[in-house]
Amino acid sequence: MRLKHPAEHQLYVGIAALMGAAYLVFPFVSHHRWFGVSEFWHLGPPVEFLGVAAVLLLVWWTGRHPDAFDALLLRGDPRENGIPWWRYLALAVVSFLVFFLLRNRFINLDGLAFPAKFRHDVPLRGAHVTHDEMWELYLHSRFWVLTHRALGWSVTLSYQVMSCAAGAGFVVLLVHLARRMSGVRWRLLVLALVSGGMMQLFFGDVENYTVTSMLITGYLLVGWLAAGGRITSLAPSLVLAVAMTFHLLAGWLLPSLVFLFYQDWRQGRRAVVLAGVVGGLAIFGGTLLFFAAHGLPLRDFYYHSHALGHGGHLFWNIARPSPGYEAEMLNLLVLLFPGALLVVPLLAWHRIQREPGNIFLGLASAFMLLFMFIWKADMGVYQDWNLYAAVAIPLSVLCWYNFLRIDGLRYRRRIFVALVGLSFLHTYTWIISNHLL
């Protein structure tokens, strides 16, 4: 996309300056109240300023040596040269080790309750399972059984290992998605995406959203390919159905799948749409029947599922709007995706064009954001941060992909380095501080 507005860069520079100022100021104001932008308080003032100064130095270097920046990060078109399988394997192993070595020691109230629930339900039913998190809980509880018997692992450790393994799969899928989307700029897209606080999820989080988030990333990959006409909607339908059997929050992506169905229907591939619907229902229905035969009655789906309001009381799940609650949610959004403000200039200058891929990602992002702002955080917003972490995945992909497509944007390299550098600094301060608890 060519530049049409010479002053467009000013808003991006303003966003970077606002991020830097917020990260420096709010740790001194109230780091608990402004947790979305105040994680630098863990560093202390001298290190805070050194960190921001290091980002500014990197921005300066990028401006002085743009060719070196391009040579480092814009090498080769991945559509012409594939990555050998062994490199993907090495990437997965390295990612797992990084995630595990810096694993999260902040465990929310749900995570603290899992050991007692597992010890009670596993002897009775073989696994601890609910309809909201069917396969996710099943795999975690069975993995604990096996590792506890063989290695004496605790519930917490088994969760951390599986979450890190899901993170390794997430990174591989993310790289593959970026290569498919951004050509020679795929490395920039990967760097931008892993700079967000959603990455905390894969650093051994003790909750039931890690495998689901990996599957959501897989869904975005096949959905992007389907939106571009390279495959049909059948694969996205099946992948999303699997994701929903791991956690029902993936169901908020269904409107984006409907768009893919609509595309195929218009192009006469109605048998594909029918196969996708039937296949998705078969996967979800088959999972319900499997667990019904393994100690989780179908009636519990209505009476004991949080998603269905424990007997139809759906309004219990809807958050009551209040300035304090919405402020906390905005804090959480910028914690999970520090570049969230990018959506303002991208929309203002019509940078998110009405293309099939953008429509698919836009629907996924919009309905996940709707989930975030209307679905009540029962344990409190910060305690429930991981429930909403997956929201940042489609939103950050949408924003960074379209930002990187703006040709001719003044100071684009330096703006990118400033935004991503500050995001990295804040996100990994949070991640490392949680590890050192």
C-alpha positions as CSV (number, residue, x, y, z in Angstrom):
1,M,0.0,0.0,0.0
2,R,1.5,3.3,-1.1
3,L,1.6,6.3,1.1
4,K,-1.2,8.8,0.4
5,H,-0.9,11.0,3.5
6,P,2.6,12.6,4.1
7,A,1.8,13.4,7.7
8,E,0.7,9.9,8.5
9,H,3.9,9.0,10.3
10,Q,3.2,11.6,12.9
11,L,0.5,9.6,14.6
12,Y,2.7,6.5,14.7
13,V,5.5,8.5,16.2
14,G,3.0,9.9,18.7
15,I,1.9,6.3,19.7
16,A,5.6,5.3,20.2
17,A,6.2,8.4,22.3
18,L,3.0,7.8,24.3
19,M,4.0,4.1,25.0
20,G,7.5,5.2,26.2
21,A,6.1,7.9,28.4
22,A,3.4,5.6,29.9
23,Y,6.0,2.9,30.6
24,L,8.2,5.4,32.4
25,V,5.6,7.4,34.3
26,F,2.9,4.9,35.5
27,P,5.2,2.6,37.5
28,F,5.7,5.7,39.8
29,V,1.9,6.5,39.9
30,S,0.2,3.2,40.9
31,H,1.6,0.0,39.3
32,H,-1.3,-2.1,40.6
33,R,-4.0,0.1,39.2
34,W,-2.2,0.6,35.8
35,F,-0.8,-2.9,35.5
36,G,-1.1,-2.7,31.7
37,V,1.6,-0.1,31.3
38,S,3.5,-0.3,34.6
39,E,5.4,-3.5,34.7
40,F,8.7,-1.6,34.6
41,W,8.2,-1.1,38.4
42,H,9.9,-4.4,38.8
43,L,13.1,-2.9,37.3
44,G,13.5,0.1,39.5
45,P,14.1,3.7,38.1
46,P,17.7,3.4,36.9
47,V,17.2,0.2,34.9
48,E,13.9,1.5,33.5
49,F,15.6,4.5,32.0
50,L,18.5,2.4,30.8
51,G,16.1,0.1,29.1
52,V,14.2,2.9,27.3
53,A,17.6,4.5,26.4
54,A,18.7,1.2,24.8
55,V,15.5,1.1,22.7
56,L,16.2,4.8,21.6
57,L,19.8,3.8,20.8
58,L,18.5,1.0,18.6
59,V,16.1,3.4,16.9
60,W,19.0,5.7,16.2
61,W,21.2,2.9,14.8
62,T,18.3,1.8,12.5
63,G,18.0,5.3,11.1
64,R,21.8,5.5,10.5
65,H,22.1,2.0,9.0
66,P,18.9,1.1,7.2
67,D,20.7,-1.2,4.8
68,A,22.1,-3.2,7.6
69,F,18.6,-3.5,9.1
70,D,17.2,-4.7,5.8
71,A,20.1,-7.1,5.3
72,L,19.5,-8.6,8.7
73,L,15.7,-8.9,8.6
74,L,14.6,-8.8,4.9
75,R,16.4,-11.7,3.4
76,G,14.9,-13.9,0.7
77,D,11.3,-14.6,-0.2
78,P,10.0,-17.6,1.8
79,R,7.5,-18.5,-1.0
80,E,10.6,-19.3,-3.1
81,N,12.7,-21.0,-0.5
82,G,11.1,-23.1,2.2
83,I,12.5,-23.8,5.7
84,P,13.8,-27.3,6.1
85,W,11.8,-29.5,8.6
86,W,14.8,-29.8,10.9
87,R,14.9,-26.0,11.4
88,Y,11.3,-26.0,12.5
89,L,12.2,-28.8,14.9
90,A,15.1,-26.9,16.2
91,L,12.9,-23.8,16.6
92,A,10.4,-25.8,18.6
93,V,13.1,-27.3,20.9
94,V,14.7,-23.9,21.5
95,S,11.3,-22.3,22.1
96,F,10.3,-25.0,24.6
97,L,13.6,-24.6,26.5
98,V,13.2,-20.8,26.7
99,F,9.6,-21.1,27.8
100,F,10.4,-23.7,30.5
101,L,13.5,-21.9,31.9
102,L,11.5,-18.7,32.3
103,R,8.2,-20.5,33.3
104,N,5.5,-18.5,35.1
105,R,5.4,-18.8,38.9
106,F,2.3,-16.6,39.2
107,I,-0.6,-19.0,39.5
108,N,-4.1,-17.7,39.6
109,L,-6.9,-19.1,41.8
110,D,-8.0,-21.7,39.3
111,G,-4.4,-23.0,39.0
112,L,-4.1,-23.3,42.8
113,A,-7.3,-25.4,42.8
114,F,-6.3,-27.9,40.2
115,P,-4.2,-30.2,42.4
116,A,-7.2,-30.9,44.8
117,K,-9.6,-31.4,41.8
118,F,-7.2,-33.8,40.0
119,R,-6.6,-35.8,43.2
120,H,-10.3,-36.1,43.7
121,D,-11.6,-36.8,40.2
122,V,-8.8,-38.8,38.6
123,P,-9.3,-41.9,40.9
124,L,-13.1,-41.7,40.3
125,R,-13.3,-40.9,36.6
126,G,-9.8,-41.2,35.2
127,A,-9.6,-37.5,34.5
128,H,-10.9,-34.1,35.7
129,V,-13.1,-32.7,32.9
130,T,-15.7,-30.0,32.4
131,H,-17.7,-29.2,29.3
132,D,-16.1,-25.7,29.0
133,E,-12.6,-27.2,28.7
134,M,-13.0,-30.8,27.5
135,W,-9.9,-32.0,25.8
136,E,-7.7,-29.3,27.5
137,L,-8.5,-30.5,31.0
138,Y,-8.5,-34.2,29.9
139,L,-5.0,-34.0,28.4
140,H,-3.6,-32.0,31.4
141,S,-5.1,-34.4,34.0
142,R,-4.0,-37.6,32.1
143,F,-0.5,-36.1,31.5
144,W,-0.3,-35.5,35.2
145,V,-1.2,-39.1,36.0
146,L,1.5,-40.5,33.7
147,T,4.2,-38.1,34.8
148,H,3.3,-38.4,38.5
149,R,3.5,-42.2,38.3
150,A,6.7,-42.2,36.3
151,L,8.6,-39.2,37.6
152,G,6.7,-37.9,40.7
153,W,5.7,-34.7,39.0
154,S,3.3,-32.3,40.7
155,V,0.1,-31.0,38.9
156,T,1.8,-27.6,38.6
157,L,4.9,-29.0,36.9
158,S,3.0,-31.2,34.5
159,Y,0.9,-28.1,33.5
160,Q,4.0,-26.0,33.0
161,V,5.6,-28.6,30.7
162,M,2.5,-29.1,28.6
163,S,2.0,-25.3,28.3
164,C,5.6,-24.9,27.2
165,A,5.1,-27.7,24.6
166,A,2.0,-25.9,23.3
167,G,4.1,-22.7,23.1
168,A,6.7,-24.5,21.0
169,G,3.9,-25.5,18.6
170,F,2.5,-22.0,18.7
171,V,5.9,-20.5,17.6
172,V,6.2,-23.0,14.7
173,L,2.7,-22.2,13.5
174,L,3.3,-18.4,13.9
175,V,6.4,-18.5,11.8
176,H,4.6,-20.5,9.1
177,L,1.7,-18.0,9.2
178,A,4.0,-15.0,9.0
179,R,5.9,-16.6,6.0
180,R,2.6,-17.1,4.2
181,M,1.4,-13.6,4.9
182,S,4.3,-11.2,4.7
183,G,6.8,-12.5,2.1
184,V,10.3,-11.0,2.8
185,R,8.9,-9.2,5.8
186,W,8.0,-12.3,7.7
187,R,10.7,-11.9,10.2
188,L,9.5,-8.5,11.1
189,L,6.0,-9.9,11.6
190,V,7.2,-12.6,13.9
191,L,9.3,-10.2,16.0
192,A,6.3,-7.9,16.3
193,L,3.9,-10.7,17.3
194,V,6.1,-12.3,19.9
195,S,6.7,-8.9,21.6
196,G,3.1,-9.0,23.0
197,G,2.1,-10.0,26.5
198,M,0.0,-12.8,25.2
199,M,3.4,-14.7,25.1
200,Q,3.2,-15.1,28.9
201,L,0.6,-17.8,28.2
202,F,3.2,-20.1,26.8
203,F,5.8,-19.6,29.6
204,G,4.4,-22.5,31.6
205,D,1.0,-21.0,32.5
206,V,-1.0,-23.2,34.8
207,E,-4.4,-22.8,33.1
208,N,-6.5,-24.3,30.3
209,Y,-5.9,-22.0,27.4
210,T,-2.5,-22.9,26.0
211,V,-3.3,-25.8,23.7
212,T,-6.5,-23.9,22.7
213,S,-4.4,-20.8,21.7
214,M,-2.0,-23.0,19.7
215,L,-5.0,-24.4,17.8
216,I,-6.5,-20.9,17.3
217,T,-3.2,-20.0,15.7
218,G,-3.5,-23.0,13.5
219,Y,-7.0,-21.9,12.6
220,L,-5.8,-18.5,11.6
221,L,-3.2,-20.1,9.4
222,V,-5.6,-22.3,7.4
223,G,-8.3,-19.6,7.6
224,W,-5.9,-17.2,5.9
225,L,-5.1,-19.7,3.2
226,A,-8.8,-20.3,2.7
227,A,-9.6,-16.6,2.5
228,G,-7.0,-16.2,-0.2
229,G,-8.5,-19.1,-2.2
230,R,-5.5,-21.5,-1.7
231,I,-7.6,-24.1,0.1
232,T,-11.3,-24.5,0.8
233,S,-13.1,-23.8,4.1
234,L,-13.1,-27.4,5.0
235,A,-9.8,-27.4,6.9
236,P,-10.6,-24.2,8.9
237,S,-14.0,-25.7,9.9
238,L,-12.4,-28.9,11.2
239,V,-9.5,-27.1,13.0
240,L,-11.9,-24.7,14.7
241,A,-14.2,-27.5,15.8
242,V,-11.2,-29.2,17.4
243,A,-10.2,-25.9,19.1
244,M,-13.7,-25.6,20.5
245,T,-13.5,-29.1,22.0
246,F,-10.4,-27.9,23.8
247,H,-12.0,-24.7,25.1
248,L,-15.4,-23.2,24.2
249,L,-13.9,-19.7,24.0
250,A,-12.8,-20.6,20.5
251,G,-16.4,-20.5,19.5
252,W,-16.2,-16.7,19.3
253,L,-14.3,-17.2,16.1
254,L,-17.3,-18.8,14.4
255,P,-18.3,-15.6,12.6
256,S,-14.9,-15.6,10.8
257,L,-15.6,-19.2,9.7
258,V,-19.1,-18.2,8.4
259,F,-17.3,-15.7,6.1
260,L,-15.1,-18.5,4.7
261,F,-18.3,-20.6,4.2
262,Y,-19.9,-17.6,2.4
263,Q,-16.9,-17.3,0.1
264,D,-17.1,-21.0,-0.9
265,W,-20.9,-20.9,-1.2
266,R,-20.7,-17.9,-3.6
267,Q,-18.1,-19.7,-5.7
268,G,-20.3,-22.8,-6.1
269,R,-18.5,-25.0,-3.6
270,R,-21.6,-25.9,-1.6
271,A,-20.6,-29.5,-1.1
272,V,-17.4,-28.2,0.7
273,V,-19.5,-26.0,3.0
274,L,-21.8,-28.9,3.8
275,A,-18.8,-31.1,4.5
276,G,-17.3,-28.4,6.7
277,V,-20.5,-28.0,8.7
278,V,-21.1,-31.8,9.1
279,G,-17.4,-32.4,9.9
280,G,-17.3,-29.7,12.5
281,L,-20.5,-30.9,14.2
282,A,-19.3,-34.5,14.1
283,I,-16.0,-33.5,15.9
284,F,-17.8,-31.5,18.5
285,G,-20.7,-34.0,18.9
286,G,-18.3,-37.0,19.0
287,T,-16.3,-35.3,21.8
288,L,-19.5,-34.8,23.8
289,L,-20.4,-38.5,23.4
290,F,-16.9,-39.6,24.3
291,F,-17.0,-37.7,27.5
292,A,-20.6,-38.7,28.2
293,A,-19.3,-42.3,28.2
294,H,-16.4,-41.4,30.5
295,G,-18.2,-39.8,33.4
296,L,-19.3,-36.4,32.1
297,P,-23.1,-36.6,31.5
298,L,-24.6,-34.6,28.6
299,R,-27.0,-32.9,31.0
300,D,-24.0,-31.3,32.7
301,F,-23.4,-29.3,29.5
302,Y,-26.5,-27.3,30.2
303,Y,-26.6,-27.3,34.0
304,H,-22.9,-27.1,34.9
305,S,-21.2,-25.4,31.9
306,H,-20.0,-21.9,32.5
307,A,-20.6,-21.1,28.8
308,L,-24.3,-21.8,29.2
309,G,-24.7,-20.0,32.5
310,H,-25.1,-23.1,34.7
311,G,-28.6,-23.8,33.5
312,G,-29.3,-21.0,31.1
313,H,-28.4,-18.0,33.3
314,L,-26.4,-16.4,30.5
315,F,-26.7,-12.9,31.9
316,W,-24.6,-14.0,34.9
317,N,-21.7,-14.1,32.5
318,I,-22.1,-10.6,31.1
319,A,-20.0,-7.9,32.8
320,R,-21.8,-4.9,34.2
321,P,-20.3,-1.9,32.5
322,S,-18.5,0.5,34.9
323,P,-15.6,2.9,34.4
324,G,-13.4,1.0,36.7
325,Y,-14.0,-2.4,35.1
326,E,-13.6,-1.1,31.5
327,A,-10.4,0.7,32.6
328,E,-9.0,-2.6,33.9
329,M,-10.0,-4.3,30.6
330,L,-8.2,-1.6,28.6
331,N,-5.2,-2.2,30.9
332,L,-5.3,-5.9,30.1
333,L,-5.6,-5.3,26.4
334,V,-2.5,-3.1,26.2
335,L,-0.7,-5.6,28.5
336,L,-1.5,-8.5,26.1
337,F,-1.0,-6.4,22.9
338,P,1.1,-3.2,23.6
339,G,0.6,-2.1,20.0
340,A,-3.2,-2.0,20.3
341,L,-3.3,1.7,19.5
342,L,-2.1,0.9,16.0
343,V,-5.6,0.2,15.1
344,V,-6.4,3.9,15.3
345,P,-4.2,5.2,12.5
346,L,-4.7,2.0,10.5
347,L,-8.5,2.6,10.4
348,A,-8.1,6.4,10.1
349,W,-6.1,6.1,7.0
350,H,-7.9,3.1,5.6
351,R,-4.9,0.8,5.8
352,I,-7.0,-2.3,6.6
353,Q,-8.4,-2.8,3.1
354,R,-11.5,-4.8,2.3
355,E,-9.6,-7.9,1.1
356,P,-10.7,-11.4,2.0
357,G,-7.8,-12.0,4.3
358,N,-8.4,-8.8,6.2
359,I,-12.1,-9.4,6.4
360,F,-11.4,-12.9,7.9
361,L,-8.9,-11.5,10.5
362,G,-11.1,-8.5,11.2
363,L,-14.1,-10.7,12.0
364,A,-11.9,-12.9,14.2
365,S,-10.5,-9.9,16.0
366,A,-13.8,-8.0,16.4
367,F,-15.7,-11.0,18.0
368,M,-12.8,-11.9,20.2
369,L,-12.7,-8.3,21.4
370,L,-16.4,-8.5,22.0
371,F,-15.9,-11.5,24.1
372,M,-13.2,-9.7,26.1
373,F,-15.3,-6.7,27.0
374,I,-18.7,-8.4,27.7
375,W,-17.6,-11.7,29.3
376,K,-17.2,-11.2,33.0
377,A,-13.9,-11.9,34.7
378,D,-15.2,-13.8,37.7
379,M,-11.8,-13.9,39.5
380,G,-11.0,-10.3,38.7
381,V,-9.4,-9.0,35.5
382,Y,-5.8,-9.6,36.4
383,Q,-6.4,-13.0,37.9
384,D,-8.3,-13.9,34.7
385,W,-5.7,-12.4,32.3
386,N,-5.1,-15.8,30.6
387,L,-8.8,-16.2,29.8
388,Y,-8.5,-13.3,27.4
389,A,-4.9,-13.9,26.2
390,A,-6.1,-15.5,22.9
391,V,-7.9,-12.2,22.0
392,A,-4.5,-10.7,21.2
393,I,-3.6,-13.3,18.7
394,P,-5.9,-12.3,15.7
395,L,-5.8,-8.7,16.7
396,S,-2.0,-8.4,16.7
397,V,-1.8,-10.4,13.5
398,L,-4.3,-8.0,11.8
399,C,-2.6,-4.8,13.0
400,W,1.1,-5.7,12.4
401,Y,0.4,-7.3,9.1
402,N,-1.3,-4.1,7.8
403,F,1.3,-1.8,9.3
404,L,4.1,-3.7,7.6
405,R,2.3,-3.2,4.2
406,I,2.5,0.6,4.3
407,D,5.0,1.5,1.6
408,G,6.7,4.9,1.8
409,L,5.8,5.6,5.5
410,R,8.3,8.1,6.7
411,Y,10.6,6.7,9.5
412,R,8.9,3.3,9.1
413,R,11.9,1.3,10.2
414,R,12.5,3.5,13.2
415,I,8.8,3.5,14.2
416,F,8.8,-0.3,13.9
417,V,11.9,-0.6,16.1
418,A,10.5,1.8,18.7
419,L,7.1,0.1,19.0
420,V,8.4,-3.4,19.0
421,G,11.4,-2.6,21.2
422,L,9.2,-1.0,23.9
423,S,6.7,-3.8,23.6
424,F,9.5,-6.4,24.1
425,L,11.0,-4.5,27.1
426,H,7.6,-4.2,28.9
427,T,6.4,-7.7,28.0
428,Y,9.5,-9.6,29.0
429,T,9.9,-7.5,32.2
430,W,6.5,-8.9,33.1
431,I,7.4,-12.4,32.1
432,I,10.7,-12.5,33.9
433,S,9.3,-10.9,37.0
434,N,6.6,-13.5,37.1
435,H,9.3,-16.2,36.8
436,L,11.2,-14.7,39.8
437,L,8.3,-14.6,42.2
